[in-house]
Amino acid sequence: MNSLATYTRIGLDPDADTIRQQFATTHGWENQYRLIIQLGKLLPALPTEWQQEENRLKGCESQAWLKAEVGEGGNWHFACDSDARIVRGLIVIVLAALNHQTADAIQAFDMDAYFSELGLEKHLSPSRGNGLRAIVLAIRQQAV
């Protein structure tokens, strides 16, 4: 398997601005929910050998895994996956903002404002919101 930088570039790799634009033009929570599910289909499946206990995310009710590495130039690359379709879409939204960024950029990104702008927090159940925060926390703990 190649590096995570190569692995995470498979398929469409949207950035935060693309995600913002998609949410801004998708009206109604049902349509936004469908958008999240569609985004999840962009996420490459995590290879089985990376779905190990040491890569398992804590604080997420669904099974979820995160693998991270820092590349040349100090940019961090993340591969993440879940067994839940909605969580896969939420992962794409998070990675759009944080993947392929420096540790400083990852730590400085205002994730609460991003989620608020997308309207996510008001529609997610408490457990999904906690899982979303667990994904962000795990990424930030890696990128130091």
C-alpha positions in Angstrom: 0.0 0.0 0.0 1.3 3.5 -0.8 1.4 6.3 1.7 -1.7 7.8 3.1 -1.2 10.9 0.9 -1.6 8.7 -2.2 -4.4 6.6 -0.6 -6.5 9.6 0.4 -6.3 11.2 -3.0 -8.2 8.3 -4.6 -11.5 9.5 -6.0 -12.9 13.0 -5.4 -11.2 14.8 -2.6 -13.4 17.8 -1.8 -12.2 20.8 0.3 -14.1 22.8 2.9 -15.1 25.4 0.4 -16.6 22.7 -1.9 -18.5 21.3 1.1 -19.8 24.8 2.1 -21.0 25.4 -1.5 -22.8 22.1 -1.7 -24.6 22.7 1.6 -25.5 26.3 0.7 -27.2 25.0 -2.4 -29.0 22.1 -0.8 -32.1 23.1 1.0 -34.0 21.2 3.7 -32.6 18.8 6.2 -33.8 15.7 4.2 -31.8 16.9 1.2 -28.8 17.7 3.3 -29.0 14.3 4.9 -29.0 12.7 1.4 -26.0 14.9 0.6 -24.1 13.6 3.6 -24.8 10.0 2.5 -23.6 10.8 -1.0 -20.4 12.3 0.4 -19.9 9.2 2.3 -19.8 7.2 -0.9 -16.7 9.2 -1.9 -14.7 7.9 1.0 -12.4 5.0 0.0 -12.9 1.9 2.2 -10.2 1.5 4.7 -8.1 -1.5 4.1 -8.8 -4.3 6.5 -5.2 -4.3 7.8 -5.8 -0.7 9.0 -9.0 -1.6 10.8 -7.0 -2.5 13.9 -7.9 -1.7 17.5 -5.0 0.8 17.8 -6.7 2.8 14.9 -10.2 2.5 16.4 -11.9 5.8 17.3 -13.1 6.1 20.9 -16.3 8.1 21.6 -18.1 7.1 18.5 -21.0 4.7 18.8 -20.4 3.3 15.3 -17.2 1.4 14.5 -14.8 4.0 13.1 -11.0 3.9 12.4 -8.4 6.6 11.8 -5.0 6.2 10.4 -2.6 9.2 10.2 0.8 10.2 9.0 2.7 13.3 8.4 4.2 13.8 5.0 6.9 15.8 3.4 6.4 19.5 4.1 4.6 18.8 7.4 1.2 18.2 5.9 -0.9 15.6 7.7 -2.8 12.8 5.8 -5.7 10.9 7.3 -7.6 7.8 6.3 -10.8 7.3 8.2 -13.7 4.9 7.8 -16.8 3.8 9.6 -19.4 1.0 9.3 -22.2 3.6 9.4 -23.2 5.5 6.2 -24.0 8.8 7.9 -20.7 8.7 9.8 -18.8 8.1 6.5 -20.4 11.3 5.2 -19.5 13.2 8.3 -15.9 11.9 8.0 -15.7 13.4 4.5 -16.9 16.7 5.8 -14.3 16.7 8.5 -11.5 15.5 6.2 -12.4 18.2 3.6 -11.3 20.8 6.2 -8.4 19.0 7.8 -6.8 16.5 5.5 -3.5 17.5 3.8 -3.0 20.4 6.2 -0.2 21.3 8.5 -0.6 20.7 12.3 -0.9 24.5 12.8 -3.7 24.7 10.3 -5.5 21.7 11.7 -5.4 23.1 15.2 -6.4 26.6 14.1 -9.4 25.6 12.0 -12.7 26.8 13.6 -14.6 23.5 13.4 -17.5 24.8 15.4 -18.1 27.7 13.0 -17.7 25.3 10.0 -20.3 22.9 11.5 -22.6 25.8 12.3 -22.3 27.2 8.8 -23.3 23.8 7.4 -26.2 23.5 9.9 -25.0 20.1 11.2 -25.1 20.5 14.9 -28.8 21.4 15.1 -29.8 18.3 13.1 -27.5 15.6 14.6 -28.6 13.5 17.5 -26.5 13.9 20.6 -24.7 10.6 20.0 -23.9 11.6 16.3 -22.7 15.0 17.5 -20.4 13.3 20.1 -19.1 11.0 17.4 -18.4 13.9 15.1 -16.5 15.7 17.9 -14.6 12.5 18.7 -13.4 12.3 15.1 -12.2 15.9 15.2 -10.5 15.4 18.5 -8.7 12.3 17.3 -7.4 14.1 14.3 -6.2 17.0 16.4 -4.5 14.7 18.8 -2.6 13.1 16.0 -1.5 16.3 14.4 0.8 17.8 17.0 
